[in-house]
Amino acid sequence: MEERDTAAILPGDVLTSDDEEPITDSGHKHEPDVPTTRFGQPQFNVTCPLPVSVEPVMFLSMFSLALQAPLSTQYLWDRISEDLGYNGSKTSECSNSSARPDPLQKEVETLTAHWNLYISLGGFFVGLFVVPLLGSWSDLAGRRPVLIIPNLGMALQAVVYLVVMYLKLPVVYFLVGRLLSGFSGDFNAILAGCFSYVADTSDRSSRTFRVAVLEACLGISGMLASVIGGQWRRAQGYINPFWLVLATNLASALYAFLFVRESVLPDPSAKLLTFRHHKAVWHLFSTGGITSSDEGGRFHRCKLWLYMLCFFLVVTVHFGSRELYVLYELSSPLCWGPALIGYGSAALHLAYLTSLLGLKIMQCCLVDSWVALVGLASNIASMVVFSVTDTTELMFTGYGLGFLFMASTPVLRSKLSKLVEPSEQGALFASVACVESLCFLVGSGLFNALYPATLHFMKGFPFLFAAIILLIPSGIIGTLQCLDQRRNPTAS
């Protein structure tokens, strides 16, 4: 066995005897598989006396993304309307007007949808190449660069958007800004970096809750950004909110640089532009993670793919159904106004907090797989109620039944994390981030196509379809947990 290199100890660790693992400031031992190198202290590391983590990075980055996404769509609508000479307003399904739809409005809606699609697809396809590259590279070079570089790229995108707004440039430059952000990894790289960091710094027993805290940050920041962005745009237009987007991304990058301590000892010889990183992602899913024996390797590989399938289905339903809530509430028979829609959005985002609390409580008496099944049952119940909703009271009942709907995704992320080596966390979560981006495209396309196609026989059918889809991951998770208990009856 190689002699231990004392330079491979994380900042703040205290050395014990030669036979023990280093103990962190928090008193927990490092897991024995944490990768170390002989290259000394992490580069770019600024010693911070505070026990900070990456939750603020996730919060600030998500806030900027949630703030700019609806504003950019509304700006596209207004610019295209101005270019085409359209100054009308969208008619509500609840109005009694029998006037024929304005063909110019139809053209504005079509062009806005198309540009949104081009911008989303541009970022997605660039991210398919860049995010696995950055994620696998972070396993060697450290997590902090992957928290800083994408935030700077998103700030550059905000600068491009601001220039377009100030100079009234063609909307095609929005696509240019999106591509520039995509080449830096965009928000998906931040997701991969944050979840990898939590996997590096948590033990197996606490990892699920730490992941759930990160997901709660996503929900809370999204809710605040939605409220602030809508009111601010109505009061002052688009430019000032986009200055906040820029400032938030820069603040997130600065926080990561100054306060987040490196969780991986970097290898200075690690290269970014090499196909080795993509091969690492392929190796991750072709070998099955941490088990080397033939039978165990096949079982772990199978579990890795099945849990990834579960994650894909659950997140696709989340993204797809979320696209329909406002449309469902605006139209007959609910005919909600802005106030009720705001309350519904608040109830949806509140479920991130109730899911976090429920997960923490359920972990006291249930293993993670059963916690995930309870979360899926909550989600299924809410979707079934939404599918038959025709009153305001029933709609809020559906929101109430879904109070644990976010308890399943942190369990799935945690289970995936535990199936791979500590030195493969970046590659894993980069893959998960790419799958999440694919979920958004598939969910949005599928549910937005399904909604108008089923209006003539059941308006709420997409929600019922979502409930049926969620039965698949429920069955997979339950089956895998039973198999695990059969293979290892003493496992908790």
C-alpha positions as CSV (number, residue, x, y, z in Angstrom):
1,M,0.0,0.0,0.0
2,E,1.2,3.5,-0.8
3,E,2.3,5.6,2.1
4,R,-0.2,8.3,2.9
5,D,0.7,11.7,1.6
6,T,-0.2,14.3,4.2
7,A,-0.5,16.9,1.4
8,A,-3.7,15.1,0.3
9,I,-5.7,16.2,3.3
10,L,-8.5,18.7,2.8
11,P,-8.2,22.1,4.3
12,G,-9.5,22.1,7.9
13,D,-9.0,18.4,8.4
14,V,-7.3,17.1,11.5
15,L,-4.9,14.1,11.2
16,T,-5.4,11.3,13.7
17,S,-3.4,8.2,13.9
18,D,-1.9,6.6,10.8
19,D,-4.7,4.0,10.7
20,E,-7.6,6.4,10.8
21,E,-9.2,8.6,8.2
22,P,-8.9,12.4,8.5
23,I,-11.7,14.0,10.5
24,T,-13.4,17.1,9.1
25,D,-14.3,20.2,11.0
26,S,-17.8,18.9,11.4
27,G,-16.5,15.8,13.2
28,H,-17.4,13.3,10.4
29,K,-14.8,11.0,8.9
30,H,-14.2,11.1,5.2
31,E,-15.4,8.1,3.2
32,P,-12.4,5.9,2.4
33,D,-13.0,6.1,-1.4
34,V,-12.6,9.9,-1.6
35,P,-10.1,10.5,-4.3
36,T,-6.8,12.0,-3.4
37,T,-3.7,13.1,-5.3
38,R,-0.1,13.9,-4.6
39,F,-0.3,17.4,-5.9
40,G,-0.9,19.2,-2.6
41,Q,-3.6,21.6,-1.7
42,P,-6.5,22.4,-4.0
43,Q,-5.8,25.2,-6.4
44,F,-7.8,28.4,-6.4
45,N,-8.8,27.7,-2.8
46,V,-9.5,30.6,-0.5
47,T,-9.5,29.5,3.1
48,C,-12.8,30.4,4.7
49,P,-13.4,29.9,8.4
50,L,-17.2,29.5,8.0
51,P,-18.8,26.1,7.4
52,V,-20.3,27.1,4.0
53,S,-21.6,24.9,1.3
54,V,-23.0,25.2,-2.2
55,E,-26.7,25.9,-1.4
56,P,-26.3,29.7,-2.0
57,V,-24.7,29.0,-5.4
58,M,-27.7,26.8,-6.3
59,F,-30.2,29.4,-4.9
60,L,-28.7,32.4,-6.7
61,S,-28.2,30.6,-10.0
62,M,-31.7,29.2,-10.0
63,F,-33.0,32.7,-9.1
64,S,-31.4,34.2,-12.1
65,L,-32.6,31.5,-14.4
66,A,-36.2,31.6,-13.1
67,L,-36.2,35.4,-13.3
68,Q,-35.0,35.6,-16.9
69,A,-36.9,32.7,-18.5
70,P,-40.4,34.2,-18.5
71,L,-39.2,37.7,-19.1
72,S,-37.3,36.7,-22.2
73,T,-40.4,34.9,-23.6
74,Q,-42.5,38.0,-22.9
75,Y,-39.8,40.2,-24.5
76,L,-39.8,38.0,-27.6
77,W,-43.6,38.4,-27.8
78,D,-43.5,42.2,-27.5
79,R,-40.6,42.6,-30.0
80,I,-42.2,40.3,-32.6
81,S,-45.5,42.1,-32.1
82,E,-43.8,45.4,-32.6
83,D,-42.0,44.2,-35.7
84,L,-45.2,42.8,-37.2
85,G,-47.3,45.8,-36.2
86,Y,-49.6,43.8,-33.9
87,N,-50.8,45.7,-30.8
88,G,-53.8,43.6,-29.7
89,S,-54.1,41.5,-26.6
90,K,-54.7,37.8,-26.3
91,T,-58.3,36.8,-25.8
92,S,-59.3,34.6,-23.0
93,E,-61.1,31.3,-23.4
94,C,-63.4,32.4,-20.7
95,S,-64.6,35.5,-22.6
96,N,-67.9,35.4,-24.4
97,S,-66.6,37.1,-27.5
98,S,-67.4,35.2,-30.7
99,A,-65.0,37.2,-32.8
100,R,-62.7,35.3,-35.1
101,P,-59.1,35.0,-33.9
102,D,-56.8,37.7,-35.2
103,P,-54.4,36.1,-37.9
104,L,-51.7,38.5,-36.9
105,Q,-51.9,37.3,-33.3
106,K,-51.6,33.7,-34.5
107,E,-48.4,34.7,-36.4
108,V,-47.0,36.4,-33.3
109,E,-47.8,33.3,-31.1
110,T,-46.2,31.0,-33.7
111,L,-43.0,33.0,-34.1
112,T,-42.6,33.4,-30.4
113,A,-43.0,29.7,-29.9
114,H,-40.6,28.9,-32.7
115,W,-37.9,31.3,-31.3
116,N,-38.4,29.8,-27.8
117,L,-37.9,26.4,-29.4
118,Y,-34.7,27.4,-31.3
119,I,-33.2,28.9,-28.1
120,S,-34.0,25.9,-26.0
121,L,-32.7,23.4,-28.6
122,G,-29.6,25.4,-29.1
123,G,-28.7,25.3,-25.4
124,F,-29.7,21.6,-25.2
125,F,-27.5,20.3,-28.0
126,V,-24.5,22.4,-26.9
127,G,-25.0,21.2,-23.4
128,L,-25.1,17.5,-24.5
129,F,-21.4,17.9,-25.4
130,V,-20.2,20.5,-22.8
131,V,-21.9,19.4,-19.6
132,P,-20.5,15.8,-19.5
133,L,-17.1,17.2,-20.4
134,L,-17.2,19.7,-17.5
135,G,-18.7,17.2,-15.1
136,S,-16.1,14.5,-15.7
137,W,-13.4,17.1,-15.7
138,S,-14.5,18.3,-12.2
139,D,-13.7,14.8,-10.9
140,L,-10.1,15.5,-11.6
141,A,-9.8,19.3,-11.6
142,G,-12.1,20.1,-8.7
143,R,-15.7,21.3,-8.3
144,R,-15.2,25.0,-7.8
145,P,-14.3,25.8,-11.5
146,V,-17.6,24.1,-12.5
147,L,-19.5,26.3,-10.1
148,I,-17.7,29.5,-11.3
149,I,-17.4,29.1,-15.1
150,P,-21.1,28.4,-15.9
151,N,-22.2,31.4,-13.8
152,L,-19.9,33.6,-15.7
153,G,-21.3,32.2,-19.0
154,M,-24.9,32.9,-17.8
155,A,-23.8,36.4,-16.9
156,L,-22.4,36.8,-20.4
157,Q,-25.8,35.7,-21.7
158,A,-27.5,38.4,-19.6
159,V,-25.1,41.0,-21.1
160,V,-26.0,39.9,-24.6
161,Y,-29.8,40.1,-23.7
162,L,-29.3,43.6,-22.3
163,V,-27.4,44.8,-25.4
164,V,-30.3,43.4,-27.6
165,M,-32.8,45.3,-25.4
166,Y,-30.9,48.6,-25.3
167,L,-30.1,48.6,-29.1
168,K,-33.3,46.8,-30.2
169,L,-31.2,44.3,-32.1
170,P,-32.9,41.4,-34.0
171,V,-34.1,38.6,-31.7
172,V,-31.7,36.1,-33.3
173,Y,-29.1,37.5,-30.9
174,F,-31.0,35.9,-28.1
175,L,-29.9,32.6,-29.6
176,V,-26.3,33.9,-29.7
177,G,-26.4,34.7,-26.0
178,R,-27.9,31.3,-25.2
179,L,-25.2,29.5,-27.2
180,L,-22.4,31.4,-25.4
181,S,-23.9,30.4,-22.1
182,G,-24.2,26.8,-23.4
183,F,-20.5,26.6,-24.2
184,S,-19.8,27.5,-20.6
185,G,-22.0,24.6,-19.3
186,D,-25.0,26.8,-18.5
187,F,-27.3,26.0,-15.5
188,N,-27.0,22.2,-16.1
189,A,-23.3,22.3,-15.3
190,I,-24.1,24.2,-12.0
191,L,-26.6,21.5,-11.2
192,A,-23.9,18.8,-11.8
193,G,-21.3,20.7,-9.7
194,C,-23.6,21.4,-6.8
195,F,-25.0,17.8,-6.5
196,S,-21.5,16.4,-6.9
197,Y,-20.2,18.7,-4.2
198,V,-22.9,17.5,-1.8
199,A,-22.1,13.9,-2.7
200,D,-18.4,14.6,-1.9
201,T,-19.1,16.2,1.4
202,S,-21.9,14.0,2.8
203,D,-21.9,10.5,4.1
204,R,-24.3,7.9,2.8
205,S,-26.8,8.2,5.6
206,S,-27.2,12.0,5.2
207,R,-26.9,12.3,1.4
208,T,-30.6,12.0,0.6
209,F,-31.5,14.9,2.9
210,R,-28.6,17.1,1.7
211,V,-29.8,16.5,-1.9
212,A,-33.4,17.4,-0.8
213,V,-32.1,20.7,0.6
214,L,-30.6,21.6,-2.7
215,E,-33.9,20.8,-4.5
216,A,-35.8,22.9,-2.0
217,C,-33.4,25.8,-2.9
218,L,-34.6,25.3,-6.5
219,G,-38.2,25.6,-5.5
220,I,-37.9,28.6,-3.2
221,S,-35.7,30.6,-5.5
222,G,-38.0,29.8,-8.4
223,M,-41.0,31.0,-6.5
224,L,-39.4,34.3,-5.4
225,A,-38.1,35.0,-8.9
226,S,-41.5,34.4,-10.4
227,V,-43.2,36.9,-8.0
228,I,-40.5,39.5,-8.3
229,G,-40.1,39.2,-12.0
230,G,-43.7,39.6,-12.9
231,Q,-44.3,42.7,-10.6
232,W,-41.0,44.3,-11.7
233,R,-41.7,44.0,-15.4
234,R,-45.1,45.5,-15.0
235,A,-43.7,48.4,-13.1
236,Q,-40.4,49.1,-15.0
237,G,-40.2,47.0,-18.1
238,Y,-37.5,44.4,-19.0
239,I,-34.1,46.1,-18.7
240,N,-33.9,46.6,-14.9
241,P,-34.8,43.0,-14.1
242,F,-32.1,41.8,-16.5
243,W,-29.6,43.9,-14.6
244,L,-30.6,41.8,-11.5
245,V,-30.1,38.6,-13.5
246,L,-26.5,39.8,-14.4
247,A,-25.8,40.8,-10.8
248,T,-27.1,37.5,-9.4
249,N,-24.9,35.4,-11.7
250,L,-21.9,37.4,-10.8
251,A,-22.7,37.2,-7.1
252,S,-23.0,33.4,-7.4
253,A,-19.7,33.1,-9.1
254,L,-18.0,35.4,-6.6
255,Y,-19.5,33.4,-3.7
256,A,-18.2,30.2,-5.1
257,F,-14.7,31.7,-5.6
258,L,-14.5,33.3,-2.1
259,F,-16.3,30.9,0.2
260,V,-16.8,27.4,-1.2
261,R,-13.9,25.2,-0.2
262,E,-12.8,22.6,-2.7
263,S,-14.1,19.0,-2.0
264,V,-11.8,17.3,-4.5
265,L,-8.0,17.6,-4.5
266,P,-7.3,18.7,-8.1
267,D,-4.8,17.2,-10.5
268,P,-3.0,20.1,-12.2
269,S,-2.3,18.0,-15.2
270,A,-6.0,17.3,-15.9
271,K,-7.0,18.5,-19.3
272,L,-10.4,19.8,-20.2
273,L,-10.6,19.4,-24.0
274,T,-10.2,15.6,-24.3
275,F,-12.5,12.8,-25.2
276,R,-11.4,11.0,-22.0
277,H,-14.1,12.7,-20.1
278,H,-16.9,11.5,-22.4
279,K,-15.3,8.0,-22.3
280,A,-15.6,8.3,-18.5
281,V,-19.3,8.8,-18.8
282,W,-19.7,5.9,-21.1
283,H,-17.6,3.7,-18.8
284,L,-19.8,4.7,-15.9
285,F,-22.9,3.3,-17.5
286,S,-21.3,0.4,-19.2
287,T,-19.5,-1.1,-16.1
288,G,-22.2,-0.5,-13.5
289,G,-20.4,1.6,-10.9
290,I,-18.7,0.3,-7.7
291,T,-19.1,-3.5,-8.0
292,S,-16.4,-5.4,-9.8
293,S,-17.7,-9.0,-9.7
294,D,-19.5,-10.2,-12.8
295,E,-22.9,-10.9,-11.1
296,G,-22.7,-7.9,-8.8
297,G,-21.5,-5.7,-11.7
298,R,-24.5,-6.7,-13.9
299,F,-26.9,-6.0,-11.0
300,H,-25.4,-2.6,-10.3
301,R,-25.4,-1.7,-13.9
302,C,-29.0,-2.7,-14.2
303,K,-29.9,-0.7,-11.1
304,L,-28.1,2.4,-12.5
305,W,-30.0,2.3,-15.7
306,L,-33.3,1.6,-14.0
307,Y,-33.0,4.4,-11.5
308,M,-32.0,6.7,-14.3
309,L,-35.2,5.6,-16.2
310,C,-37.2,6.3,-13.1
311,F,-35.6,9.8,-12.8
312,F,-36.4,10.5,-16.5
313,L,-40.1,9.5,-16.1
314,V,-40.6,11.4,-12.9
315,V,-39.0,14.6,-14.0
316,T,-40.6,14.5,-17.4
317,V,-44.0,14.4,-15.6
318,H,-43.0,17.2,-13.4
319,F,-41.9,19.5,-16.3
320,G,-44.7,18.4,-18.6
321,S,-47.6,18.9,-16.1
322,R,-46.2,22.2,-15.0
323,E,-46.5,23.5,-18.5
324,L,-50.3,23.0,-18.3
325,Y,-51.2,24.3,-14.9
326,V,-51.7,27.9,-15.9
327,L,-53.4,27.1,-19.2
328,Y,-55.8,24.7,-17.4
329,E,-56.6,27.4,-14.7
330,L,-57.1,30.2,-17.2
331,S,-59.6,28.3,-19.3
332,S,-63.1,27.2,-18.7
333,P,-64.5,26.0,-16.3
334,L,-62.0,27.4,-13.7
335,C,-61.5,30.8,-15.4
336,W,-58.9,31.9,-12.8
337,G,-57.6,35.4,-12.6
338,P,-54.0,36.6,-11.8
339,A,-54.6,36.4,-8.1
340,L,-55.8,32.8,-8.0
341,I,-53.1,31.8,-10.5
342,G,-50.5,33.3,-8.1
343,Y,-51.9,31.4,-5.2
344,G,-51.8,28.2,-7.2
345,S,-48.1,28.8,-8.1
346,A,-47.3,29.5,-4.5
347,A,-49.0,26.3,-3.4
348,L,-47.0,24.4,-6.0
349,H,-43.7,25.8,-4.9
350,L,-44.6,25.4,-1.2
351,A,-44.5,21.7,-1.9
352,Y,-40.7,21.9,-2.1
353,L,-40.6,22.8,1.5
354,T,-43.3,20.4,2.7
355,S,-41.6,17.6,0.7
356,L,-38.3,18.4,2.5
357,L,-39.9,18.4,5.9
358,G,-41.8,15.2,5.1
359,L,-38.7,13.5,3.8
360,K,-36.8,14.3,7.0
361,I,-39.6,12.9,9.2
362,M,-40.2,9.8,7.1
363,Q,-36.5,8.9,7.1
364,C,-36.9,8.3,10.9
365,C,-38.9,5.2,10.2
366,L,-38.7,4.3,6.5
367,V,-35.8,3.5,4.1
368,D,-35.3,5.9,1.2
369,S,-37.1,3.7,-1.3
370,W,-40.3,3.7,0.6
371,V,-40.0,7.4,1.1
372,A,-39.8,7.8,-2.7
373,L,-42.9,5.6,-3.1
374,V,-44.8,7.8,-0.6
375,G,-43.8,10.9,-2.6
376,L,-44.9,9.2,-5.9
377,A,-48.2,8.3,-4.3
378,S,-48.7,11.9,-3.3
379,N,-47.9,13.0,-6.9
380,I,-50.3,10.4,-8.4
381,A,-53.1,11.4,-6.1
382,S,-52.7,15.1,-7.0
383,M,-52.7,14.3,-10.8
384,V,-55.8,12.2,-10.5
385,V,-57.6,15.0,-8.8
386,F,-56.4,17.5,-11.3
387,S,-57.7,15.3,-14.1
388,V,-61.3,15.7,-12.9
389,T,-61.1,19.2,-11.5
390,D,-64.0,21.6,-12.4
391,T,-64.0,23.9,-9.3
392,T,-61.5,26.1,-7.5
393,E,-61.8,24.0,-4.3
394,L,-61.0,20.8,-6.1
395,M,-58.0,22.4,-7.8
396,F,-56.5,23.4,-4.5
397,T,-57.3,20.0,-3.1
398,G,-55.1,18.6,-5.8
399,Y,-52.3,21.0,-4.8
400,G,-52.7,19.9,-1.2
401,L,-52.5,16.2,-2.0
402,G,-49.2,16.9,-3.8
403,F,-47.5,18.2,-0.7
404,L,-44.9,15.4,-0.9
405,F,-44.5,15.2,-4.7
406,M,-40.9,16.4,-4.6
407,A,-39.8,13.7,-2.1
408,S,-39.0,11.1,-4.9
409,T,-36.3,13.0,-6.9
410,P,-33.8,13.5,-4.1
411,V,-34.0,9.9,-3.3
412,L,-33.3,8.9,-6.9
413,R,-30.4,11.3,-7.1
414,S,-29.0,9.9,-3.9
415,K,-29.4,6.3,-5.0
416,L,-27.6,7.0,-8.2
417,S,-24.8,8.7,-6.3
418,K,-24.3,5.7,-4.1
419,L,-24.0,3.3,-7.0
420,V,-20.8,5.0,-8.4
421,E,-17.3,5.7,-7.1
422,P,-16.6,9.0,-5.3
423,S,-14.3,9.8,-8.2
424,E,-17.2,9.5,-10.7
425,Q,-19.7,11.8,-9.0
426,G,-19.1,14.6,-11.5
427,A,-19.6,12.4,-14.5
428,L,-22.8,11.0,-13.0
429,F,-24.4,14.2,-12.1
430,A,-23.4,15.8,-15.4
431,S,-25.3,12.9,-17.1
432,V,-28.3,13.4,-14.7
433,A,-28.3,17.1,-15.7
434,C,-28.4,16.3,-19.4
435,V,-31.2,13.8,-18.7
436,E,-33.0,16.6,-16.8
437,S,-32.7,18.9,-19.8
438,L,-34.0,16.2,-22.1
439,C,-36.9,15.7,-19.7
440,F,-37.9,19.4,-20.1
441,L,-37.9,19.1,-23.9
442,V,-39.8,15.8,-23.9
443,G,-42.3,16.8,-21.2
444,S,-43.0,20.1,-22.7
445,G,-43.5,18.7,-26.2
446,L,-45.5,15.7,-25.1
447,F,-47.9,17.4,-22.8
448,N,-48.4,20.5,-24.9
449,A,-49.3,18.2,-27.8
450,L,-51.5,15.9,-25.7
451,Y,-53.6,18.8,-24.2
452,P,-55.3,20.1,-27.3
453,A,-55.5,16.6,-28.8
454,T,-57.7,15.3,-25.9
455,L,-59.8,18.4,-25.2
456,H,-62.8,16.9,-27.1
457,F,-63.2,13.9,-24.8
458,M,-61.4,14.8,-21.5
459,K,-59.8,18.1,-20.7
460,G,-57.8,16.7,-17.8
461,F,-56.6,13.6,-19.6
462,P,-52.9,14.8,-19.7
463,F,-52.9,14.7,-15.8
464,L,-54.4,11.3,-15.8
465,F,-51.8,10.2,-18.3
466,A,-49.1,11.6,-16.0
467,A,-50.5,9.6,-13.1
468,I,-50.4,6.4,-15.2
469,I,-46.8,7.1,-16.2
470,L,-45.8,7.5,-12.5
471,L,-46.9,4.0,-11.8
472,I,-43.9,2.7,-13.8
473,P,-41.1,4.2,-11.5
474,S,-43.2,3.3,-8.5
475,G,-43.1,-0.4,-9.6
476,I,-39.4,-0.2,-10.4
477,I,-38.4,1.4,-7.1
478,G,-40.5,-1.0,-5.1
479,T,-39.1,-4.1,-6.9
480,L,-35.5,-3.0,-6.6
481,Q,-35.9,-2.4,-2.9
482,C,-37.4,-5.9,-2.4
483,L,-34.5,-7.4,-4.4
484,D,-32.0,-5.5,-2.3
485,Q,-33.6,-6.7,0.9
486,R,-33.6,-10.3,-0.4
487,R,-29.9,-10.1,-1.3
488,N,-29.0,-8.3,1.9
489,P,-31.6,-8.9,4.6
490,T,-29.6,-6.9,7.2
491,A,-29.5,-3.7,5.1
492,S,-31.5,-0.9,6.4
